[in-house]
Amino acid sequence: MTRQKKSKIDDPHAAREARRYSEPIASRELILKVLTERGELMKSSHLAEALGLTGARPLEALRRRLQAMVRDGQLIRNRRGGYGLAAQMDLVAGRVIGHSDGYGFVALDSGGDDWYLSPREMRQVMHGDRVMVRVRDIDHRGRCEATIVGVLERAISHLVGRFQREAGAAFVLADEKRIAHNILIPPGEEGEARAGDFVYLELTEQPDRRHPPVGKVLEVLGRSINAPMATEVAIRNYDLPVDWPPAVDKATDKIPDHVGAADSKGRRDLRSTALVTIDGADARDFDDAVYCEPRPKGGWRLLVAIADVSHYVRRQSALDQEAAERGTSAYFPNRVVPMLPEALSNGICSLNPAVDRLCLACEMQIDADGRVQRSRFFDAVMHSHARLTYAQAWEYLSGRAQAAPIPAVTRSLDALYQLYQALRQRREARGAIDFRGREVGFQFDSAGEVAAIVPRQRNDAHRLIEECMILANVEAARHLLKHRAVAPFRVHPPPPEHKLEGLRLALAELGLKLPAGDPISPAVLARLLAQAEERPDRDLIEALVLRSLALAVYQSANHGHFGLALEAYTHFTSPIRRYPDLLVHRALKLTYPGSRGEGYERDEMARLAEHASMTERRAEEAARDVDERLKCAFMQAHIGDEFSGRVTGVKEFGLFVELDSIQVSGLVHVTMLPNDYYQFDPVSHTLGGKRRGRVFRLADPVRVQVVRVDLDDRQIDLKIAKEPA
């Protein structure tokens, strides 16, 4: 057994490293300190000597840590194996953002403006790669133009694209338009691919300054875009985990299909309480159930019961590691890529009707004004009395249907609706932004083609459940803060000033004024939307406000939720489909009297929260990609048809128009406007004809004709329909 010499320099973070690793290694801070004090590049062997490390295992651990520090941009490694401080070499790390025209940018880890990468520099990297760069020049626009010093991490190992042959050479055009390279396919590596096929390939050689990327076709996906194909392409493009590892399959086989007596022991029995689930008609997994009753002296008692996933998914188990990696379930029009195996998500964890299920309940005592007077969390066993859809619940609540078959369910629905009225008033009083939101759904024929795009209607049953869930999430956040628990919080920052300025200018063109002042309150934006409620361009105004807001993220520290106008917020109500909710459940259970569980370190929770934010964005972008493809596929059958729409964007090259009811957007190029010489006014965001005086501006209603649909670019070209004489 090798012995480790005492380090020549005390490690101020030795205790932290000892908690993380069975065989502690030198902290990053200590390595940076040594390099700073030496003032020169050092090989790993010299660093090991300075740190007092000997033996195969400590040296291997040091090698891996140095490799990670290079990947993260803290260090640079030269060709001779010397490690140095990137900051002292005027080098910075960042992530490449590609452009379809061949150039790109580097989004710096340190923040600030992106640095420009010329097409020449972009030859050696691909969209998403992490690189180390330095400033080469300042261009005529005042932008920093960067030179790539080294590639820290490759982002892409597999991708989807169109297989092509030209002049005897085979190559693939990436479906991701921010990848401008042609990926060469050597003879014999094309498999069964034919020109025009969508293929899934593996990159066998990454690009460099002299050579393009090289790939090998692994699978032919098909040629035409329908719902299954669009979903498959998005799953591959966004690298969504689909297959379960063997360890997860093995663990899933041991999942019970019913709640046993031992599972229920020590839990509060809610099986006689008329809890019900209210979800969409196409829902297959049920996270949450609700029950409400009036209190004798006014107000209500509300129970929000959430599936107790944490009982079955233990920390650091194979199921937990896979759930953490996936981060969230991804929802597509014809398919779900779940965070948990079906035995959990649709089985033992789903609050299905007429069966016992384990849950984590939030019980709230609420006064007549909708204020929570006290709340508590506890483990329970429940028995859902009914599975209601939003439509069924609204049929009853609106008086268009008879009472539910179970009297207790009917009474609970009545109390829930009364509570909702109070919660709605409190929401308005605190100034939460109310996005009405228009959504559409797809209807498919037997071949998987889009037969129709139909609007989805929201009603008070949707809003009732939403308010109950928000209330439970708020109480969870308050409880966690009270107990100083380490957990992920849902943070929505205020909108950045540059976006607010853009919103002010756009609203001014619509005759609306956004008050100046920093910071802006959510109540101001809420009042703006309320004032626009009866305007025909209300949806456009909402879209403009939405675009001005920052993204909501998960963080290990609470910083409030701007959009909901809340001081503290978290996600507690969907542990089947969101990993942060599962983390919240674990944190809540640690606050129980006598709890002996192990909590998370703050920095570990920060990493989990950051990863969950990334997986959330990934799933949303993949779903948006499928929607855009399906809308384009639908519009292919409508080339030549006319639609009414509204101008949602004005640029020097034309108009962006969203078609009414189906929310399909297209471009009317300036050459497709009525014959005239058009001048773009960037201040008023208008395109005006010099001869005829026709002016196009934001929110203008227009009649357009579909000219062309490009499925690969997801682009719909329109023209202004001929107006009657």
C-alpha positions in Angstrom: 0.0 0.0 0.0 1.4 3.4 -1.0 1.7 6.1 1.5 0.9 9.8 0.8 3.5 12.3 2.0 2.3 15.4 3.8 1.7 18.3 1.4 4.3 21.0 1.6 1.5 23.5 1.5 -1.6 23.3 3.8 -4.8 22.8 1.8 -7.4 25.3 3.2 -10.1 23.0 1.7 -8.9 19.7 2.9 -12.0 19.0 5.0 -14.3 19.6 2.0 -12.3 17.3 -0.2 -12.3 14.6 2.5 -16.1 14.7 2.6 -16.3 14.2 -1.1 -13.7 11.6 -1.8 -12.6 8.5 0.1 -9.1 9.3 -0.9 -8.9 13.1 -0.7 -6.9 15.0 -3.4 -5.5 18.5 -3.7 -8.2 21.1 -4.1 -8.5 23.3 -7.1 -7.7 26.3 -4.9 -4.5 24.8 -3.7 -3.3 23.9 -7.2 -4.1 27.5 -8.4 -2.2 28.8 -5.4 0.9 26.8 -6.2 0.9 27.9 -9.8 0.4 31.5 -8.8 3.3 31.4 -6.4 5.7 29.7 -8.8 4.8 32.1 -11.6 5.6 29.6 -14.3 4.2 26.6 -16.2 4.6 23.3 -14.3 4.3 19.7 -15.4 2.1 17.4 -13.5 5.1 15.6 -12.0 6.4 18.9 -10.6 3.0 19.8 -9.2 2.8 16.4 -7.6 6.2 17.0 -6.0 5.1 20.4 -4.7 1.9 19.0 -3.3 3.7 16.0 -1.7 1.9 13.4 -3.7 3.3 9.9 -4.4 1.8 6.6 -5.5 -0.2 5.6 -8.5 -3.7 6.5 -7.1 -2.9 10.0 -5.9 -1.1 10.8 -9.1 -4.0 9.5 -11.2 -6.4 11.6 -9.1 -4.2 14.7 -9.7 -4.1 14.0 -13.5 -7.9 13.9 -13.6 -8.2 17.0 -11.6 -5.8 18.9 -13.9 -7.7 17.6 -16.9 -11.0 18.9 -15.4 -9.4 22.3 -14.6 -8.3 22.6 -18.2 -11.8 21.6 -19.4 -13.3 24.3 -17.2 -10.9 27.0 -18.5 -9.0 27.5 -15.2 -5.8 26.1 -16.6 -4.1 25.9 -20.0 -1.8 22.9 -21.0 0.9 23.5 -23.6 2.3 21.0 -26.0 5.1 20.1 -23.6 2.7 19.2 -20.9 3.1 22.3 -18.8 0.1 23.7 -16.9 -0.4 27.4 -16.4 -3.0 29.9 -15.2 -5.3 30.8 -18.1 -6.0 34.2 -16.5 -2.3 35.1 -16.5 -2.0 34.4 -20.3 -4.9 36.7 -21.2 -6.9 33.6 -22.1 -10.6 33.2 -21.4 -12.9 30.2 -21.7 -16.3 30.2 -23.3 -18.8 28.2 -25.4 -19.1 28.5 -29.2 -22.3 29.7 -30.7 -22.4 28.8 -34.4 -24.2 30.6 -37.2 -25.5 29.0 -40.4 -23.5 31.4 -42.5 -20.2 30.0 -41.2 -19.1 32.5 -38.6 -19.8 32.3 -34.9 -19.3 33.8 -31.4 -17.9 32.8 -28.1 -20.2 33.2 -25.1 -17.6 33.9 -22.3 -17.9 32.0 -19.0 -17.2 35.3 -17.3 -20.2 37.0 -18.9 -20.2 40.2 -21.0 -20.5 40.7 -24.7 -19.8 37.7 -26.9 -16.6 37.6 -28.9 -16.7 37.2 -32.7 -15.2 34.1 -34.5 -14.5 34.4 -38.2 -15.4 31.6 -40.6 -11.7 30.7 -40.6 -11.7 30.2 -36.8 -14.9 28.3 -37.0 -13.4 25.6 -39.2 -11.8 23.9 -36.2 -14.9 23.9 -33.9 -18.6 23.2 -33.9 -21.5 24.8 -32.2 -21.5 24.1 -28.5 -17.7 23.3 -28.1 -16.0 24.8 -25.2 -12.8 26.8 -26.2 -10.0 28.9 -24.8 -9.6 32.1 -26.7 -7.7 35.4 -26.7 -8.5 38.7 -28.4 -6.9 39.0 -31.8 -8.4 42.3 -33.0 -11.2 44.8 -32.6 -13.3 45.0 -35.7 -14.9 48.1 -37.3 -18.1 47.5 -35.2 -16.1 47.6 -32.0 -16.4 43.9 -31.4 -13.7 41.7 -30.0 -12.5 39.3 -32.6 -11.2 36.1 -31.0 -8.5 33.5 -31.9 -9.0 30.0 -30.6 -6.0 28.9 -28.6 -7.4 25.4 -27.7 -10.5 23.3 -27.6 -11.4 22.4 -24.0 -14.3 20.1 -24.6 -16.2 18.8 -27.7 -19.9 19.2 -27.4 -21.0 16.9 -30.3 -20.2 13.2 -30.8 -23.4 12.3 -32.7 -25.8 14.3 -34.8 -28.7 14.1 -37.3 -28.6 15.4 -40.8 -29.4 15.0 -44.5 -27.2 12.6 -46.4 -26.0 14.0 -49.8 -23.8 12.9 -52.7 -22.1 15.4 -54.9 -19.3 14.9 -57.5 -18.8 11.4 -56.1 -18.3 12.6 -52.5 -20.7 11.7 -49.7 -21.4 14.1 -46.9 -24.1 15.0 -44.4 -25.6 18.5 -43.9 -26.3 18.8 -40.2 -30.0 19.4 -39.3 -28.8 21.8 -36.6 -28.3 24.9 -38.7 -25.7 26.4 -36.4 -23.4 23.7 -37.6 -22.2 24.9 -41.0 -19.7 22.1 -41.7 -20.3 19.4 -44.3 -19.5 16.2 -42.4 -17.6 13.9 -44.8 -18.6 10.3 -45.0 -15.8 8.0 -46.2 -16.6 5.2 -48.7 -18.0 2.2 -46.9 -19.3 4.3 -43.9 -22.6 5.4 -45.5 -24.5 2.2 -44.6 -27.8 2.0 -46.4 -28.2 5.8 -46.8 -29.4 7.3 -50.0 -29.3 11.0 -51.0 -32.0 12.9 -49.2 -32.3 10.5 -46.2 -32.3 11.7 -42.7 -29.4 9.9 -41.0 -28.0 9.5 -37.5 -24.2 9.5 -37.5 -21.2 9.3 -35.2 -18.4 11.8 -35.6 -15.2 9.8 -36.0 -13.0 12.8 -36.5 -13.5 16.3 -35.1 -12.7 19.3 -37.3 -9.4 21.1 -37.2 -7.9 24.1 -39.0 -7.1 22.0 -42.1 -9.7 19.2 -42.1 -13.5 19.0 -42.0 -15.3 16.7 -39.6 -15.6 13.1 -40.6 -18.5 10.8 -39.7 -20.0 7.3 -39.9 -23.7 6.7 -40.6 -25.1 4.6 -37.8 -28.8 4.6 -38.7 -31.1 5.8 -41.5 -34.1 7.5 -39.9 -36.3 8.1 -43.0 -37.1 10.7 -45.6 -40.4 12.5 -44.9 -41.4 14.4 -41.8 -44.3 13.1 -39.8 -44.9 13.2 -36.1 -42.9 10.1 -35.2 -40.0 11.2 -37.4 -40.0 14.8 -36.2 -39.9 13.5 -32.6 -37.1 11.0 -33.3 -35.0 13.7 -35.0 -35.5 16.1 -32.1 -34.6 13.4 -29.5 -31.3 12.7 -31.4 -30.5 16.4 -32.1 -30.9 17.4 -28.4 -29.3 14.2 -27.1 -32.3 13.3 -24.9 -31.6 10.1 -23.0 -34.1 7.5 -24.1 -32.8 4.0 -23.3 -32.6 2.8 -19.7 -29.2 1.6 -18.5 -29.2 -2.1 -17.4 -28.9 -1.1 -13.7 -32.1 0.9 -14.1 -33.9 -2.0 -15.7 -32.7 -4.3 -12.9 -34.0 -1.8 -10.3 -37.3 -1.3 -12.1 -37.9 -5.1 -12.0 -38.0 -4.8 -8.2 -40.5 -2.0 -8.1 -43.8 -3.2 -6.4 -47.1 -2.8 -8.2 -49.1 -2.1 -5.1 -48.7 -0.4 -1.7 -48.0 -2.9 1.0 -48.8 -2.6 4.7 -45.1 -2.0 5.6 -45.0 0.9 3.2 -48.0 2.6 4.9 -46.6 2.1 8.4 -46.1 5.4 10.3 -48.0 7.4 7.7 -51.2 9.4 8.1 -54.1 7.7 6.6 -55.9 9.9 4.1 -57.7 7.1 2.2 -61.2 8.1 3.4 -60.5 11.8 2.3 -62.1 12.6 -1.1 -58.8 13.5 -2.8 -59.1 13.7 -6.6 -56.8 14.3 -9.5 -57.7 16.9 -12.2 -55.6 16.8 -15.3 -55.7 16.9 -19.1 -57.6 14.2 -21.0 -54.4 12.8 -22.4 -52.5 12.6 -19.1 -51.0 9.2 -18.2 -49.2 10.1 -14.9 -50.8 11.9 -12.0 -48.5 13.8 -9.6 -51.0 15.7 -7.6 -54.4 15.3 -5.9 -56.5 18.0 -4.1 -59.2 18.1 -1.5 -60.9 21.2 0.1 -63.5 21.8 2.7 -64.9 24.9 4.3 -63.9 25.7 7.9 -66.7 26.3 10.4 -65.6 29.9 11.2 -64.8 30.8 7.6 -62.0 30.0 5.2 -60.9 26.6 4.0 -58.8 23.6 4.7 -56.9 22.6 1.6 -55.0 19.4 1.1 -52.5 19.0 -1.8 -51.2 15.5 -1.9 -48.2 14.8 -4.1 -46.8 11.4 -5.2 -44.1 10.3 -2.9 -41.4 9.4 -5.5 -38.7 9.7 -2.9 -39.9 6.6 -1.1 -39.1 4.5 -4.2 -36.2 6.5 -5.7 -33.4 6.5 -3.1 -30.6 8.9 -3.2 -27.6 7.7 -5.3 -29.5 4.7 -6.5 -29.4 3.7 -10.2 -32.9 5.2 -10.6 -31.9 8.4 -8.9 -28.7 8.9 -11.0 -30.7 8.4 -14.2 -33.5 10.7 -13.1 -30.9 13.4 -12.2 -29.2 13.0 -15.6 -32.5 13.3 -17.4 -33.7 16.2 -15.2 -37.2 16.3 -16.6 -39.7 14.4 -18.7 -39.9 15.7 -22.3 -43.3 16.0 -23.8 -44.0 15.7 -27.6 -47.4 15.7 -29.4 -47.2 11.9 -29.9 -44.7 10.7 -27.3 -43.3 11.3 -23.9 -39.6 10.7 -22.9 -40.1 10.1 -19.2 -37.7 11.0 -16.4 -38.7 7.8 -14.6 -39.5 4.3 -15.9 -43.2 3.6 -16.5 -43.4 1.2 -13.6 -42.9 4.3 -11.5 -44.3 7.2 -13.6 -47.5 5.4 -14.7 -47.6 2.8 -12.0 -46.8 2.8 -8.3 -46.0 6.6 -8.1 -49.0 7.7 -10.2 -52.0 8.8 -8.1 -54.3 6.5 -10.1 -58.0 6.3 -9.0 -59.3 3.5 -6.8 -55.8 2.3 -5.6 -53.7 3.1 -2.5 -50.7 5.3 -3.1 -48.0 6.9 -1.0 -47.9 10.7 -0.9 -46.3 13.7 0.6 -49.1 16.0 1.7 -49.3 19.7 2.4 -52.2 20.7 4.6 -53.1 24.4 4.7 -55.5 26.4 6.8 -56.6 29.4 4.8 -58.7 32.4 5.9 -61.6 33.9 4.0 -59.2 36.3 2.1 -57.1 33.5 0.8 -54.2 33.9 3.2 -52.5 30.8 4.5 -52.6 31.0 8.3 -50.6 27.8 8.9 -49.4 24.8 7.0 -47.6 21.5 7.6 -46.1 18.7 5.6 -46.3 15.0 6.3 -46.1 11.5 4.8 -49.4 9.9 4.1 -51.2 7.1 2.2 -54.1 8.1 0.0 -56.8 6.6 -2.3 -57.8 8.8 -5.2 -61.6 9.0 -5.3 -61.8 10.1 -8.9 -59.7 10.9 -12.0 -61.3 14.0 -13.4 -60.3 15.9 -16.6 -60.2 19.7 -16.7 -63.2 19.5 -19.1 -65.2 17.3 -16.7 -64.4 19.5 -13.7 -65.4 22.7 -15.6 -68.6 21.1 -16.9 -69.7 20.7 -13.3 -68.2 24.0 -11.9 -69.9 26.0 -14.7 -73.2 24.4 -14.1 -73.4 22.5 -17.3 -73.3 19.1 -15.8 -74.8 17.2 -12.8 -73.0 16.7 -9.6 -70.2 14.1 -9.4 -71.3 10.6 -8.5 -69.5 10.8 -5.1 -71.1 13.5 -2.9 -67.8 14.2 -1.0 -66.1 14.9 -4.3 -68.9 17.3 -5.3 -68.6 19.2 -2.0 -64.8 19.4 -2.4 -65.1 20.8 -5.9 -67.6 23.4 -4.6 -65.1 24.4 -1.9 -62.2 24.4 -4.3 -64.0 26.8 -6.6 -64.8 29.2 -3.7 -61.2 29.1 -2.6 -60.0 29.8 -6.1 -62.0 33.0 -6.2 -60.2 34.2 -3.1 -56.8 33.1 -4.4 -57.4 34.8 -7.7 -58.1 38.1 -6.0 -54.9 37.8 -3.9 -52.9 37.0 -7.1 -54.2 40.2 -8.7 -53.6 42.2 -5.5 -50.0 41.2 -5.2 -49.4 42.1 -8.9 -48.6 38.7 -10.4 -48.3 38.7 -14.2 -51.2 36.8 -15.7 -50.2 35.3 -19.0 -53.3 34.0 -20.7 -51.3 32.0 -23.2 -52.6 30.6 -26.4 -51.7 27.0 -27.1 -52.5 24.7 -30.0 -52.6 20.9 -30.4 -52.1 18.6 -33.3 -54.5 16.1 -34.6 -53.0 13.2 -36.6 -54.3 10.8 -39.2 -53.6 7.1 -39.3 -50.3 7.6 -41.1 -49.0 10.0 -38.4 -49.5 13.1 -40.6 -50.8 16.3 -39.2 -54.5 16.5 -40.1 -55.4 19.7 -38.2 -54.0 22.3 -35.8 -56.5 23.2 -33.2 -56.5 25.8 -30.3 -56.4 24.5 -26.8 -58.9 26.1 -24.4 -58.0 27.0 -20.8 -60.8 27.3 -18.3 -61.2 28.0 -14.6 -60.5 24.3 -13.8 -57.0 24.7 -15.2 -56.5 27.9 -13.2 -58.0 26.4 -10.0 -55.4 23.6 -10.0 -52.7 26.1 -10.9 -53.4 28.3 -7.9 -53.5 25.3 -5.6 -50.2 24.1 -6.8 -48.7 27.6 -6.5 -49.9 27.8 -3.0 -48.3 24.5 -2.0 -45.1 25.5 -3.7 -45.0 28.7 -1.8 -45.5 26.9 1.5 -42.8 24.4 0.6 -40.4 27.3 0.0 -41.3 29.0 3.2 -40.9 25.8 5.2 -37.5 25.1 3.7 -36.3 28.6 4.4 -37.5 28.4 7.9 -35.5 25.2 8.5 -32.5 26.5 6.5 -32.7 23.4 4.4 -30.5 22.9 1.4 -32.9 22.6 -1.6 -33.4 24.0 -5.1 -35.5 27.1 -5.4 -37.3 28.4 -8.5 -35.8 31.8 -9.2 -37.2 34.2 -11.8 -35.0 37.4 -12.0 -36.4 40.8 -13.0 -36.2 41.6 -16.7 -32.8 43.0 -17.8 -32.9 46.7 -18.7 -31.9 46.3 -22.4 -35.0 44.0 -22.9 -37.2 46.5 -21.1 -36.0 49.3 -23.4 -36.9 47.2 -26.4 -40.3 46.5 -24.9 -40.9 50.2 -24.3 -40.1 51.0 -28.0 -42.3 48.2 -29.3 -45.2 49.2 -27.0 -44.9 52.8 -28.0 -45.6 51.8 -31.6 -48.8 50.2 -30.4 -49.9 53.3 -28.5 -49.0 51.9 -25.1 -46.6 53.4 -22.6 -44.4 51.5 -20.2 -43.4 53.6 -17.2 -39.7 54.4 -17.0 -37.9 53.5 -13.9 -35.6 50.9 -12.5 -36.4 48.4 -11.2 -39.8 47.7 -12.8 -42.4 45.8 -10.8 -44.4 42.8 -12.0 -47.6 44.8 -11.1 -46.8 47.3 -13.8 -46.6 44.6 -16.4 -49.8 42.9 -15.0 -51.7 46.2 -15.3 -50.4 46.6 -18.9 -51.8 43.2 -19.9 -55.1 44.0 -18.1 -55.5 47.2 -20.0 -54.9 45.4 -23.3 -57.4 42.6 -22.5 -60.0 43.8 -25.1 -57.6 44.8 -27.8 -57.4 42.7 -30.9 -53.6 42.7 -30.6 -53.7 41.5 -27.0 -51.8 38.3 -27.9 -49.0 40.2 -29.6 -48.7 42.5 -26.5 -48.5 39.4 -24.3 -45.8 37.9 -26.5 -43.8 41.1 -26.4 -43.9 41.2 -22.6 -43.0 37.5 -22.4 -40.0 38.0 -24.6 -38.8 40.8 -22.3 -38.6 38.6 -19.3 -35.6 36.7 -18.0 -35.6 32.9 -17.9 -36.7 31.2 -14.7 -34.0 28.9 -13.4 -33.3 26.6 -10.4 -30.8 27.8 -7.8 -29.6 26.6 -4.5 -30.4 30.0 -3.0 -33.7 31.8 -2.9 -33.9 35.1 -4.9 -37.7 35.3 -5.4 -40.0 34.9 -8.4 -40.6 38.1 -10.4 -43.4 36.8 -12.6 -45.5 35.5 -9.8 -44.6 38.4 -7.5 -43.4 36.1 -4.8 -40.6 36.4 -2.3 -39.9 32.7 -2.2 -40.9 29.9 -4.6 -39.9 26.3 -5.3 -41.3 23.3 -7.2 -42.9 20.7 -5.0 -45.8 19.4 -7.0 -44.4 17.3 -9.9 -41.7 14.8 -8.7 -42.7 12.3 -11.3 -41.6 14.6 -14.1 -39.2 17.1 -12.6 -36.0 16.2 -10.6 -35.9 19.4 -8.6 -39.3 18.5 -7.1 -37.8 15.2 -5.9 -34.9 17.1 -4.3 -37.5 19.3 -2.5 -39.3 16.3 -1.2 -36.1 14.9 0.3 -35.3 18.3 1.9 -38.8 18.5 3.4 -38.5 15.0 4.9 -35.2 16.1 6.6 -37.2 18.7 8.5 -39.4 16.1 10.1 -38.8 15.6 13.9 -36.3 12.8 14.4 -35.2 12.6 10.8 -31.9 10.9 10.3 -31.5 11.3 6.5 -28.4 12.8 4.8 -28.7 16.2 3.3 -26.9 17.8 0.3 -24.0 20.1 0.5 -24.7 23.6 -0.8 -22.3 23.4 -3.7 -23.6 20.0 -4.7 -27.1 21.4 -4.7 -25.9 24.3 -6.9 -24.6 21.9 -9.5 -27.8 19.8 -9.4 -29.9 23.0 -9.8 -27.8 24.2 -12.8 -28.0 20.8 -14.5 -31.8 20.8 -13.9 -32.1 24.2 -15.5 -30.1 23.0 -18.5 -32.3 19.8 -19.0 -35.4 21.9 -18.7 -34.3 24.2 -21.5 -33.2 21.2 -23.6 -36.6 19.5 -23.3 -38.4 22.8 -24.1 -36.2 23.4 -27.1 -36.7 19.9 -28.4 -40.5 20.2 -28.0 -40.5 23.5 -29.8 -38.4 22.0 -32.6 -41.0 19.3 -33.1 -43.9 21.8 -33.1 -42.2 23.9 -35.8 -41.5 20.9 -38.0 -45.1 19.7 -37.7 -46.5 23.1 -38.4 -44.3 23.3 -41.6 -45.4 19.7 -42.5 -49.1 20.8 -42.1 -48.6 24.0 -44.2 -47.0 22.0 -47.1 -50.6 20.9 -47.9 -51.7 24.5 -47.9 -49.3 26.0 -50.4 -51.4 28.5 -52.4 -54.0 28.9 -49.7 -54.8 32.2 -48.1 -55.0 32.9 -44.4 -55.7 35.9 -42.2 -52.9 36.9 -39.8 -51.2 39.7 -37.8 -47.8 41.3 -38.2 -45.6 40.2 -35.2 -42.3 41.6 -36.4 -41.0 44.2 -38.9 -37.5 44.1 -40.3 -35.7 45.7 -43.2 -36.0 42.5 -45.2 -39.8 42.0 -44.6 -42.6 41.1 -42.2 -43.1 38.3 -39.8 -46.8 37.2 -39.7 -48.5 34.8 -37.4 -51.6 33.2 -38.9 -54.7 33.5 -36.8 -56.0 30.5 -34.7 -53.3 28.0 -35.7 -50.3 30.1 -34.5 -48.1 29.3 -37.5 -45.6 32.0 -38.3 -44.0 32.9 -41.7 -42.0 35.5 -43.4 -43.3 37.9 -46.0 -40.1 39.0 -47.7 -40.0 42.6 -48.9 -40.1 41.3 -52.5 -43.5 39.7 -51.7 -45.1 42.9 -50.6 -47.3 44.9 -53.0 -45.1 46.4 -55.8 -43.4 49.5 -54.4 -40.1 50.8 -53.0 -40.1 50.1 -49.3 -38.1 52.0 -46.6 -37.5 50.5 -43.1 -37.8 52.9 -40.2 -36.0 51.3 -37.2 -37.4 53.8 -34.8 -41.1 53.2 -35.6 -40.6 49.6 -36.7 -42.4 50.2 -40.0 -42.0 49.4 -43.6 -43.4 52.1 -45.8 -43.9 52.2 -49.6 -42.6 55.4 -51.2 -45.0 55.5 -54.2 -48.3 54.2 -52.8 -47.7 55.1 -49.2 -48.7 51.7 -47.8 -47.2 51.3 -44.4 -46.9 48.0 -42.5 -46.4 48.1 -38.7 -46.6 45.8 -35.7 -50.0 44.3 -35.0 -51.4 45.1 -38.5 -54.0 42.6 -39.6 -53.0 41.2 -43.1 -54.2 38.6 -45.6 -51.4 36.4 -46.8 -50.9 33.5 -49.2 -48.6 30.5 -48.6 -45.8 30.5 -51.2 -43.2 28.0 -50.1 -42.4 25.7 -47.2 -38.9 24.6 -46.4 -39.0 21.6 -44.0 -35.3 21.5 -43.4 -35.0 25.2 -42.4 -38.4 25.2 -40.8 -39.3 28.3 -42.8 -42.6 29.3 -44.3 -42.6 31.9 -47.0 -45.7 34.1 -47.4 -46.8 36.9 -49.6 -49.4 39.6 -49.2 -52.6 38.3 -50.8 -54.0 40.4 -53.7 -56.4 42.9 -52.3 -59.7 43.4 -54.1 -59.8 46.4 -56.4 
